[in-house]
Structures are given as C-alpha cells and as structure tokens.
Amino acid sequence: MRPGDRSEDAAYFARLEAAAERAERAEREKKEAAENAAREAVVAAEQAKIQADLDEQTKLKRLTLVPFPEEVTTRVLPFRSPLPIEHSTIFASNDFKGDSRIVVLDPETNARVLIGQVHDKGRARGVLTQRHQDVFYKLLVLWQDLGYPLGECGGKECGVLISTPHKIVMAICGHTGEKDYKRALELVTDLQSIPIVMERVKTWQGTRDRIQFTLLGGLQWEERSVDKTTGLPTPGGKSEVSIFFSPFVTEGFKRKNVKQLLAEPYYRLGGARFGPRAEIARLLYPFLDAQLSTKSEYHCKLDALAERFGLSRYKYKSQRRQQFALTAKMLDGKPILGERFELSVVLEEASDGTDYVLLARRVEPVQRSLFPK
C-alpha cells in the first residue's frame, strides 16, 4: 500500500462519518420538528376548543358551567368563586383601621395585592372587609340560581344579576327594614368602587405583571313608588336591581377558572353567639379550603396570619393564641373541597417558642381521630 492511499482512506471514512452525522442530525431535527408541530397542533386544538366554548357562551348569553347535582345543592349549597380571588386574601377584618392595604403573597416572586389603591402612594379608597366577602358570596349564589346569565356593561361582556331590591336586601341582611336597604346598597356599591390590583399573580392567562379590576363592574338600583317599610313597590311602582360582575370576574367564570366553596358550612360559622371570632372563622374557612386544594397541610404563625387578614396584632403569644383558639375549634371538622375532606385545625407552639402556629390539615372523616387536639 502506498503512503498516500492510507490518508485517502482516512479522508474517505471521515467524509462517510460526517455524512452519517448530518443524516442523523437531519433525522433528529425532522423528528423534533414533527414533535413540535404535534404539540402546537394539540395546543391550537385546545385553544380552538376553549374559544369555541367562549363563543358559545356569548351566543347563549349565559355560562355553560355544569350545574351541581340537586341532592348536593339541597344539603350544603355549593357555589363557585374565581380562583385568583380565593388565593389572594383580598378581604380583611371588619375592624381593620386603614383605608387601603397591601398583601404580600410571595416575597420571593414579589407577588402581591393592593386593595383600595391603584399604586403604592395612590389615594386611599377604602378596603374590602369580611362583610364585603359575605355580600360577594351571596351575590354569586343568586347569580348561580339564575343560571349565570351574561349581559353587557360599559361595552364589555359581564355576568348580570337582575333581581328586586327586596330580594337582594333580604339575601344580604336577612330582613328588609329601611336601614337594611341603605346598608345593602352601600356594601354593593363598595364592591363596584374599591379597586383591586394584582401584581405577579397567577391567573388563567398565566402570571400577569399587573391586573386592576373591581369585583362588580356596574350597578343599576331603581326604585319608584315603593313602600318604605317593606321595600316593595306600590301599585304602579317599580323596583329592580341590575348588578354586573366585572369583566375580570366574568372571564374567570367563562374560562372555568373557578373554585367550589360550600355556603352552608360557611354561614354556620356566623351568629351573634360567636362574636368577633365568627368573622375570623369566615375569613379563614375559604382561605384554608383554597390552600388545602393543592397540598395536604398548611401552617402559619398566628402573628403572620393576623397581619395577612388585617386583624389586631398582639404583643404576647398567649394573647394571639386566645385570639385564634375559638376560631380553631369552630373550623375543626368542617367539610372542605366539596365535602371530600374535613378540616383538622389545631394550634401548636412554634419550634422557636416565639409564637403559636395554626396547623390545618385536610383529612378524610375517618382519619380525624388520628390527629391529637
């Protein structure tokens, strides 16, 4: 073999190897392109399906949420609320003193919610409290009872609740005196006017840098020739209320980005005999339901919990324990997550000894006895 032959063979095999690598790379790229195209086709099909559903709801002028089974609704009255609302702690204690508040949801991602102001140094416009939470939930139940009709407010599609002032006031206050009408109108107006700003909070569109909205987008409260005692219209009179849920709330419902809550256990947490502790229980019940929807256990120091909900913050841990002791007992054993689980709630001393911790678990009813009280 001549010396030149060996180098020519090496070059020949190198060209073969390079050609094989190019063919392999081309095949790999072809496969990746096919996989990407398949994934894009699946995403496009899903988006088309979602858009078709949105268009169908607009055409029908009502939501297409699956109704709850009748045997369930007669027992615990489940209803739905927007997921971002339930995960963002927008409602504070009724005794909160400020005219605005900022809730930090995640210090690492700077996720937070501003209630009552549109930026850090903006004009204070009032806060949403547990009383507003009650009203919002009752309006959601009434909207659900009507079959989730859709309408238009300010040129945008909104969920619409058309009823009588008498029925609205009765749902909110439980009775219909003249003061009840004024109070109900005041609270509903607050839901329309108090701004909420979410920053770096996850919604159905992914994590958004900033979203500003109110819970209600419009309100028309019309009364003509009504009896001041009963609130009912006299002959020839008129009494009608049109309440429009905001576009943000409505779109969340249209996209099925909602969470099921149980109204009957929630309202059983109220009552004058429980005093101010009832509002703490009502604030915590939907909050814990949301927290335990993705994990089996949630814990938080009591001082941090009081800060998050705008509650009074006490200097001594014994005072904090007393503040939450009755609430923990009220919540313990309550059904959550559509009655699939029950709450197990206890207060335990923190490992560093500086505070007590509220420890909540989701457990099946037969498991509750396994956790010490």
C-alpha positions, 0 to 999 in steps of 0.5 A: 500500500502506498503512503498516500492511499492510507490518508485517502482512506482516512479522508474517505471514512471521515467524509462517510462519518460526517455524512452519517452525522448530518443524516442523523442530525437531519433525522433528529431535527425532522423528528423534533420538528414533527414533535413540535408541530404535534404539540402546537397542533394539540395546543391550537386544538385546545385553544380552538376548543376553549374559544369555541366554548367562549363563543358559545357562551356569548351566543347563549348569553349565559355560562355553560358551567355544569350545574351541581347535582340537586341532592348536593345543592339541597344539603350544603349549597355549593357555589363557585368563586374565581380562583385568583380571588380565593388565593389572594386574601383580598378581604380583611377584618371588619375592624381593620383601621386603614383605608387601603392595604397591601398583601404580600403573597410571595416575597420571593416572586414579589407577588402581591395585592393592593386593595383600595389603591391603584399604586403604592402612594395612590389615594386611599379608597377604602378596603374590602372587609369580611362583610364585603366577602359575605355580600360577594358570596351571596351575590354569586349564589343568586347569580348561580340560581339564575343560571349565570346569565351574561349581559353587557356593561360599559361595552364589555361582556359581564355576568348580570344579576337582575333581581328586586331590591327586596330580594337582594336586601333580604339575601344580604341582611336577612330582613328588609327594614329601611336601614337594611336597604341603605346598608345593602346598597352601600356594601354593593356599591363598595364592591363596584368602587374599591379597586383591586390590583394584582401584581405577579399573580397567577391567573388563567392567562398565566402570571400577569405583571399587573391586573386592576379590576373591581369585583362588580363592574356596574350597578343599576338600583331603581326604585319608584313608588315603593313602600318604605317599610317593606321595600316593595313597590306600590301599585304602579311602582317599580323596583329592580336591581341590575348588578354586573360582575366585572369583566375580570370576574366574568372571564374567570367564570367563562374560562372555568377558572373557578373554585367550589366553596360550600355556603352552608358550612360557611354561614354556620360559622356566623351568629351573634353567639360567636362574636368577633371570632365568627368573622375570623372563622369566615375569613379563614374557612375559604382561605384554608379550603383554597390552600388545602386544594393543592397540598395536604397541610398548611401552617402559619404563625398566628402573628403572620396570619393576623397581619395577612387578614388585617386583624389586631396584632398582639404583643404576647403569644398567649394573647394571639393564641386566645385570639385564634383558639375559638376560631380553631375549634369552630373550623375543626371538622368542617367539610372542605373541597366539596365535602371530600375532606374535613378540616383538622385545625389545631394550634401548636407552639412554634419550634422557636417558642416565639409564637403559636402556629395554626396547623390545618390539615385536610383529612378524610372523616375517618382519619380525624381521630388520628390527629391529637387536639 
